[in-house]
Amino acid sequence: MGMTIVQKILAKATGQESVKVGDVVEPRVDVAMSHENAALVINQFLDVYNGTGLEPNVWDPSKIAIIFDHRVPAESSKTASNHKKIREFVSAQGITKFHDIRGDEGGICHQILPENGYIRPGYVVVGTDSHTTTHGALGAFSFGIGATEMASVWTLGTVLNVEVPGTIKVVINGELSEYVSPKDIILHLIGKISAQGANFKVIEFHGETVKNMSTSGRLVLSNMSVEAGATAGIVPADDETVRYLREVAGVTDEIEFVLPDADAVYEQIVEIDASKLTLQIACPHTVDNVKPIEAVEGIKINQIVIGSCTNGRLDDLEIAANILRGKKVNQDTRMLIFPASWKIYKEALTQGYIMDFISAGAVVMNPGCGCCLGVHQGALGDKEISLSTTNRNFKGRQGNPDADVYLCSPAVAAASAITGVITNPAKGVN
């Protein structure tokens, strides 16, 4: 019987010829990622060694990546002290894949890993963040774990008690209409199968639409797979994967694909005709509360957010800048832009997109997760409404449980910033 991508990856990572759905395995880890919550992992890791007399050393410092992104710059003395604690640990352990608060190499963890070549097809990647699913866009099996599990990974180099998941095959064919994007595809899928529709499953993305999609778009699909309950989202590696790794990430060594067998068994097959898709909006307060834009056009918006690990890449900023160029953000609406990394920020500067945003009246933030979480940037007031290109709209997201968050694509966000209400960019803006 043939194997899916995740089965093949887990078989290789455990030294077996094959594994089947339901098997419990302990795969070797290729990349273990944390952000500021590494402070919690450090506590758990050091507890393992308490009373043993052994020196606390991680299993392989070259396979650990730590990125500051959730609270940058530090908004409190507590956060600053945690940053200091992590810096000291990183130095003591010889961890080189460390991205501090710097304008030359920092950004959001789920952008930093791919653009620095830390992810390869066939890798087992774990992270103490639910959107670690993002890295499946490069053909890896990438999933989120807790701080205690990560402390175990730092100690042993393996993930304990992983049940081989079943796989849902999503086949997407057809040419997208103007302004319809990968964000609309994934919102449509989540609305179609529900926020629990892929619980404990892997979503494998196939079809001509995906094959013709840039890595940026594939990152969107994998990133938001978790919003359908998926353990991971995987796009099979192909020529576009190689192009990205060579041209963007600077990878020079051999790249091996891990592809599903022709007779792989899937638990479900979902087909999407991309040519029939319209712009999609996820309405409060769940990501699967998805409606076509026609159902929500005209809703007044207080804050527009463009960016995040979902839609903060250069092509996202380009789409928004093209719509905003020469126009102004509505006087009753504030607009926040936060690129996914400083590399993207600098490229957007070179292309003139940052000036387009500033000239329109938007505020351009530093790369980070603040606006997505409302932790120390972009919090909403009571009864306010946000339209955002981020990945979650749960009650309390963006800092206020008494506010509403709608999710959309960069094109819809940019057009809506001009009018002050949810707007279809295809209808034009004045």
N, C-alpha and C positions, 0 to 999 in steps of 0.2 A: 504493500500500500504506500502511495506517495506521501510526501511530507510538505507542509506549509513552510513559509520562511521561518516562523518562530520555532517550529519543530527542528528544522535544520540547524538553526543557530544554537539552540539548547543542546542538541545532540553533540555538536562540535565542542561546545563549552564544557561538556561533561565527559568528553572522551568516549562517547558511545556512537555506534553506527546509526541508531535511530532512537527516537522517543515517541511516545503516543500521548494523546490528550489525556490528562488525569494523572500521568506519572508525576512523582515528586522528585525534583532534582536539585542539585546544588551547583549551579554554573559558576565558572570562573568569570570574574569581572574585568572588563577592559578599561572602563572609565567610571569613576565614582565621584559624583559632583555634589557640592553643597554651596549654599550662599551664606548669608549671615547666620542661618541656623546651624552652621558648623560649630558655633559656640556650644550648642546643646550636644552635638555629636562628640565634641572634645570631652565634655563632662562624662558621658557614657563610656567613651573609649578609655579614659584614665581610670574609671571605676573597675574596669576589667583587670587592671594591673595592681590595684590596691592590695597590699598585703602579700603579694607574690614574690617581691624582691627582684622582679624582672624589670628591665628597662622598657618603657612604653614606646615601641617603635611601630609605625604603620607598616603593612606588608609590602607595599611598593609605592614610594612617594611619587614616582613618575606617572602613576595611573590615577592620582587624586587631583581633582580640579576644584578650586574654591574661588568664587566670584562675589564681590560685594555689589549688590544691586537693589535690594529691597528697601534699604534705608540709607540712601546716599545723596548728599553728605549726611553724616549722622545728625539726627534731629534731637537727640537727648544724650545726657551723660551715660546712661545705661547702654545705649547703642554704641557710643564711642568706646566705652570700656570693653564691650564685646568685640568690636573691631580690633582693639589693641590685643586682646587675648588671642584672637585668631592669628593676627600677624606674628605674634611670638611663637605660636605653635607651628605655623607654616615654616618659619625660619629654623626652628629646632629640628623639624622633621625633614627638611630639604625638599619641600613641595614646591616645584617650579611652575606648575600650572595655576598660578595665583594671580588674580586680577583685582588690584586694589582700586581705590578711588583715584583714577588717573584719566587725563584727557587724551592719552595716546594709546591706551589699550583696554579701557574699561567698557562696561555696558551690561546688558541684561544677560544672565547666564545662558539662556536658551538661544541667544544669538552668538555669544562669545565662543561656545563650544564648536559649532559648525564652522564659523568663519576663521577659526584658528586651526582647523584641521584636526581637532581632537576626536572627531567621530568618523568612523569608516563603516562601510557595509559589513554586516556580519558580526559587529561588536555587540557585547552585552554591556549596556549602559544603565547605571542606576543613579538616582538623584533624590535628594531630600526636598523635592518639590513636585507637585502633582503634574505640572506641565512638562516634566521630563519626557513625556511622550513625543515632544517636538522632534527629537533627534532620529526618530524612525523615518523621517523624510529622506535620510541618507542610507536607508536599508539596514538600520540597526534595530535590535530589540532593546528598547529604551523605556524604562518605567520608574515610577516614583516609589520610594520607601520611606520609613520613618527614621528618626534619629538613632534609636536603639539598633535597628537593623543596619544602619550605616556604620555604627561603631563596630559591629560584627564584621562588616565588609572591610573596614580599615584594618582589622586585626587578622582576618583569615584570607581575604582576597576572593571570597566566594559569597554568594547569597544563599542563605539557608532556606530549605523547605519551599522551593518554588514549584507550584503546580503548573504543569504544562497546559497553557490555555488553548481553548478552541479558537477558531478564526472565522470571522465574517468577511466574505469577499465582497467588496463594493466596486462595481464596474461602472465607470463614468465615460460616456461617449457623447459626441456632439460638440459643436462650436458655440462658445459663449457669446451672448449678445453684448452690445456696447455697455460698458460699465459693470456688467455682471462678472464676478470674480471668484477665486477660490473660497473667499470668505462666505459668499452666498451659497456655494456648493456645500460647505460643511455645516452651515446653519440649516440648510434644507435637509441634509441627512439627519442631523440631530432632531429636528422637528418631526421627521418621518419615522424614526425608530425609537425616539424618546430618550430622556436622560438616563434611563436604565437599560436601554435596548442592547447595549454591548457590554453589560456588566461582566467583568472577569474574562473578557474576550479580547482578542487582537483584531483590529480592522486592517485588512490588506487592501490597498487602493490600486485598482487596475483600470484599463481602458485608454482609448486614444486621447481623451481630454487630459488625463494625468500624464500620459507619455509626452504630450506637447507642452506640458506645464513647466515653468521654471522652478528651480529649487525653492525660491522664495514662496511660491504658491504651495508647493508640497509641504513646506514647513507649517503653513497655516492649517492644512488638512490634519497633519499629525498632531500639532499643538492642541487642537480642539477635539481630538478623538476622545480625550478623557471626559469631555462634557457629555458624551453619550455613555459614559460608564466604562469605557474601554481601558484595559490595562496598558495597551500600547496601540499606536497606529504605525503602519509600515508601508512605505512606498518601495517597490522593488527597484534595486539599483540598475541604472542604465547609463547611456552615453551622457545624459544631462548630469547625472551624479558625478561622473568622472570630470566633466567640464568644470563643475563647481569646485570640486576638490582641488583640481589643478590650478584653475585660473583665479579663484577667489581665496581659497584656503591655503594655497601654496604647497600642496602635498606632492611630493616627488617619488615616493616609494610605490611599490606595487599595490594595486587596488583589486581585490577579489570580490566578485559578486556572490551573493547567496540568494538564489531564486527558488520559487516553489516548483515542485514537480507538477507535470502535466496532469497527473492523476491524484493530486492532493485533495483531501477531503475537507470541505468547508461546512460549518454548521448552518450557514445561511448565505445566500447570495442576494445582494441588493443591486438593482440596476437603476441608473439615473441618466436621463436624457438631458444633457447640459444645454442643448439648444432651446429647450422649453422653459428653462429657469428664468425667473425674474429676480429683481433685487429683493433680498430677504432681511427682515428685521426680527431680532429676538426681543420680545417684550418682557417687562417685569413680571415675576421675579425669578424666572427660570430660563435657562438657555434653550430649552425645547419648546418654549412658548413662542413659536416662530410664525410670522405672518408675512404675506407679501407687502411690499411698501405701500401699495394702494390702500391697504386697510388702516394705515397709521399716518398717512400724509397729513401735514398741517398741524401736528401736535407741537406745541411751543416748547422750545429747548432753552435751558439756562446755560448749559455747559457742553461744549464739544471737546472730545478727547481723541487725538489721533496718535497712535504709537503702540508700544508694548512689544512683548515677545511674539504677539500674533501678527500685528500689522504695523510694525515700525521700521520696515526695511526700505531701501532706497526706492524701489518701484512704488511702494505705498505712498511715500512722500512726493514722488514725481506726479502721481495721479492727483493728489490733493493740491499740489502747487499749480498744476495746469488749470485746475478749476478756479482757484483763488486768485490767480495772477491778474492784477489790474482791478481787483474788486476789494470790497471791505467786509469784514465780519460785522454782522448785525449788531447795532448798538446795545441791544438787550441780551446779547449772547457773548459769553467769553469762550475763547478757543485756546486749548493747550495742546502743544505738539511735543512729543518726546521720542526721539529716534531710539532704535534698539541698541545701538552701540556708538561709541565715539568715531569709529571708522565710518559708519554710515553718516553720522553727523558731519564729518569733514567732507565726505563726498557730496552731501547735500549742499554744503557751503560752496563747494567748487561749481556745482551745477546751478547755483543761484536760487535753490528752493528755499533756503532759510530766509533770504531777503524777501522772497515772495510772501512768506508767512508773516514776517514782521511788518512788511508794508501793508498787509491786509488787516493788521491789528491782532494777530495771534501772538501768544506768548510761547516761546520755544524753551523747553526745559532741558536739563541734563538727562542723558540716558539713565534709565533706572525704572523701578517698578512703582514709584510713589503715586503717580496719577491713577494707576490701575487699582491700587489698594486704598487710596485716600489716607494713607498712613501719615504722611507729612507734606503731601503735595496734592492739590486739587480736590480736597474734600468738598462735599456738597452741603448746602444748607437745607434746613427743614423744608419739605415739600418741593424741593427743586428736582429738575429732570435733566439727566445727562444722556447724551448720545455718544457712544464710544466704540472705537474699533478694537477694544480689548476683548477678553475671552469669557468674562463672567458678569452676570447682572443680578447676583443673589442679593437679597435684602441685606443692607449694611455694606455692600460693596461700594467703593469710593467714599467710605468714611462715614456714612450716615444711614441708619436703618429707616429713617423717615424720609427717604428720597427714592427716586426711581431711576433705573439705568436701562437704556435700550442699547442693543448691540447692532452694529452695521459695518459696512465696508468703508474704506477711506473715501471713495467717490461720494457716497451718500453723506458722510460726515462733512466733507468740504462744501458740498452744495447747500447743506442745511445750515452751516455756519453763516453763509451769506444771507439766507432768508430768515433765519431765526426759528424756523419750524422744520420738521422732517420733510425733506424734499427729494424728489427723484431727479438726479442730475441729467437724465436723458431729456427732460422737459425744458432744460435750460434755466439759467438764473440771471437776474438783473443786478 
